[in-house]
Amino acid sequence: MRWKVVTAMLLLALNNITYAQIADVSGVGEDRDSALRDAKRNAVEQVVGTYINSET
């Protein structure tokens, strides 16, 4: 039973690795943490895109 769970987890992990992409981005901020947060947001926007949903 245990090896079935481990095998399933490995297959799921390998599936996610095959869809990995490399994004070359930069971030701007007042300190290192805010610049890193901005760079991560920019990387996600570059790979996935930006979706805006607004209701009034």
MDTraj code that builds the backbone (N, CA, C; nanometers):
import mdtraj as md
import numpy as np

residues = "MET ARG TRP LYS VAL VAL THR ALA MET LEU LEU LEU ALA LEU ASN ASN ILE THR TYR ALA GLN ILE ALA ASP VAL SER GLY VAL GLY GLU ASP ARG ASP SER ALA LEU ARG ASP ALA LYS ARG ASN ALA VAL GLU GLN VAL VAL GLY THR TYR ILE ASN SER GLU THR".split()
xyz = np.array([
    [0.0830, -0.1196, 0.0000],
    [0.0000, 0.0000, 0.0000],
    [0.0873, 0.1258, 0.0000],
    [0.1931, 0.1224, 0.0809],
    [0.2792, 0.2397, 0.0932],
    [0.3496, 0.2718, -0.0381],
    [0.3950, 0.1689, -0.1108],
    [0.4654, 0.1937, -0.2366],
    [0.3720, 0.2496, -0.3423],
    [0.2435, 0.2180, -0.3353],
    [0.1468, 0.2747, -0.4294],
    [0.1326, 0.4248, -0.4085],
    [0.1302, 0.4664, -0.2836],
    [0.1197, 0.6094, -0.2518],
    [0.2451, 0.6828, -0.2971],
    [0.3614, 0.6240, -0.2709],
    [0.4867, 0.6864, -0.3115],
    [0.4955, 0.6952, -0.4636],
    [0.4561, 0.5909, -0.5326],
    [0.4569, 0.5915, -0.6790],
    [0.3635, 0.6980, -0.7342],
    [0.2460, 0.7093, -0.6782],
    [0.1509, 0.8110, -0.7236],
    [0.2056, 0.9511, -0.7009],
    [0.2692, 0.9740, -0.5867],
    [0.3257, 1.1055, -0.5586],
    [0.4388, 1.1387, -0.6552],
    [0.5231, 1.0415, -0.6873],
    [0.6318, 1.0643, -0.7824],
    [0.5790, 1.0949, -0.9220],
    [0.4760, 1.0248, -0.9639],
    [0.4172, 1.0510, -1.0954],
    [0.3562, 1.1905, -1.1027],
    [0.2912, 1.2327, -0.9961],
    [0.2348, 1.3676, -0.9938],
    [0.3448, 1.4729, -0.9950],
    [0.4530, 1.4489, -0.9229],
    [0.5640, 1.5436, -0.9204],
    [0.6300, 1.5527, -1.0572],
    [0.6502, 1.4409, -1.1230],
    [0.7104, 1.4419, -1.2569],
    [0.6215, 1.5121, -1.3575],
    [0.4922, 1.4994, -1.3433],
    [0.3987, 1.5667, -1.4325],
    [0.4129, 1.7182, -1.4200],
    [0.4288, 1.7702, -1.2997],
    [0.4443, 1.9141, -1.2796],
    [0.5780, 1.9638, -1.3312],
    [0.6821, 1.8845, -1.3213],
    [0.8138, 1.9252, -1.3671],
    [0.8145, 1.9428, -1.5186],
    [0.7413, 1.8611, -1.5905],
    [0.7426, 1.8695, -1.7368],
    [0.6815, 1.9989, -1.7866],
    [0.5986, 2.0648, -1.7084],
    [0.5357, 2.1897, -1.7493],
    [0.6096, 2.3125, -1.6955],
    [0.7257, 2.2945, -1.6359],
    [0.8009, 2.4067, -1.5810],
    [0.8543, 2.4947, -1.6929],
    [0.8582, 2.6255, -1.6669],
    [0.9113, 2.7217, -1.7618],
    [1.0111, 2.8110, -1.6909],
    [1.1048, 2.8652, -1.7678],
    [1.2026, 2.9580, -1.7131],
    [1.1652, 3.0982, -1.7579],
    [1.1548, 3.1888, -1.6629],
    [1.1209, 3.3280, -1.6924],
    [1.2348, 3.4165, -1.6434],
    [1.2826, 3.5055, -1.7285],
    [1.3886, 3.5992, -1.6923],
    [1.3231, 3.7338, -1.6629],
    [1.3124, 3.7674, -1.5343],
    [1.2434, 3.8896, -1.4930],
    [1.3285, 3.9657, -1.3920],
    [1.2874, 4.0879, -1.3650],
    [1.3514, 4.1671, -1.2602],
    [1.2427, 4.2304, -1.1751],
    [1.2797, 4.2733, -1.0570],
    [1.1852, 4.3350, -0.9661],
    [1.2421, 4.4618, -0.9057],
    [1.1538, 4.5526, -0.8713],
    [1.1923, 4.6803, -0.8128],
    [1.1211, 4.6949, -0.6791],
    [1.1926, 4.7462, -0.5792],
    [1.1319, 4.7673, -0.4491],
    [1.2230, 4.8466, -0.3588],
    [1.1684, 4.8868, -0.2456],
    [1.2445, 4.9664, -0.1494],
    [1.3523, 4.8838, -0.0793],
    [1.3274, 4.7542, -0.0612],
    [1.4258, 4.6661, 0.0003],
    [1.4289, 4.5340, -0.0767],
    [1.5137, 4.4422, -0.0318],
    [1.5315, 4.3160, -0.1027],
    [1.4030, 4.2343, -0.1072],
    [1.3300, 4.2288, 0.0029],
    [1.2083, 4.1485, 0.0090],
    [1.1010, 4.1999, -0.0865],
    [1.0805, 4.3304, -0.0904],
    [0.9781, 4.3841, -0.1797],
    [1.0201, 4.3700, -0.3262],
    [1.1499, 4.3804, -0.3560],
    [1.1970, 4.3592, -0.4935],
    [1.1802, 4.2139, -0.5348],
    [1.2073, 4.1207, -0.4440],
    [1.1883, 3.9790, -0.4729],
    [1.0404, 3.9478, -0.4943],
    [0.9530, 4.0043, -0.4134],
    [0.8088, 3.9849, -0.4283],
    [0.7614, 4.0392, -0.5630],
    [0.8128, 4.1548, -0.6040],
    [0.7774, 4.2129, -0.7329],
    [0.8274, 4.1260, -0.8476],
    [0.9483, 4.0703, -0.8352],
    [1.0030, 3.9832, -0.9396],
    [0.9213, 3.8553, -0.9530],
    [0.8779, 3.7991, -0.8412],
    [0.7935, 3.6789, -0.8464],
    [0.6606, 3.7088, -0.9145],
    [0.6011, 3.8221, -0.8810],
    [0.4743, 3.8602, -0.9441],
    [0.4938, 3.8799, -1.0938],
    [0.6033, 3.9439, -1.1334],
    [0.6321, 3.9644, -1.2749],
    [0.6536, 3.8327, -1.3483],
    [0.7181, 3.7350, -1.2829],
    [0.7403, 3.6041, -1.3446],
    [0.6083, 3.5326, -1.3690],
    [0.5194, 3.5366, -1.2718],
    [0.3890, 3.4717, -1.2885],
    [0.3097, 3.5408, -1.3999],
    [0.3132, 3.6731, -1.4034],
    [0.2424, 3.7455, -1.5094],
    [0.2994, 3.7124, -1.6465],
    [0.4305, 3.6947, -1.6563],
    [0.4925, 3.6650, -1.7852],
    [0.4547, 3.5253, -1.8332],
    [0.4516, 3.4271, -1.7441],
    [0.4261, 3.2896, -1.7833],
    [0.2771, 3.2628, -1.7994],
    [0.1969, 3.3030, -1.7016],
    [0.0541, 3.2705, -1.7006],
    [-0.0278, 3.3778, -1.7692],
    [0.0087, 3.5012, -1.7486],
    [-0.0692, 3.6134, -1.8004],
    [-0.1376, 3.6846, -1.6855],
    [-0.2042, 3.7922, -1.7199],
    [-0.2737, 3.8707, -1.6193],
    [-0.4237, 3.8623, -1.6443],
    [-0.4970, 3.8300, -1.5403],
    [-0.6420, 3.8235, -1.5498],
    [-0.7006, 3.9254, -1.4528],
    [-0.7890, 4.0093, -1.5021],
    [-0.8544, 4.1092, -1.4170],
    [-1.0041, 4.0842, -1.4236],
    [-1.0656, 4.0695, -1.3079],
    [-1.2086, 4.0509, -1.2983],
    [-1.2623, 4.1617, -1.2076],
    [-1.3531, 4.2427, -1.2599],
    [-1.4019, 4.3560, -1.1821],
    [-1.5540, 4.3582, -1.1830],
    [-1.6105, 4.3879, -1.0693],
    [-1.7552, 4.4045, -1.0587],
    [-1.7830, 4.5360, -0.9879],
    [-1.8862, 4.6046, -1.0312],
    [-1.9255, 4.7293, -0.9657],
    [-2.0651, 4.7193, -0.9119],
])
top = md.Topology()
chain = top.add_chain()
for i, resn in enumerate(residues, 1):
    res = top.add_residue(resn, chain, resSeq=i)
    for name in ("N", "CA", "C"):
        top.add_atom(name, md.element.get_by_symbol(name[0]), res)
traj = md.Trajectory(xyz[None], top)
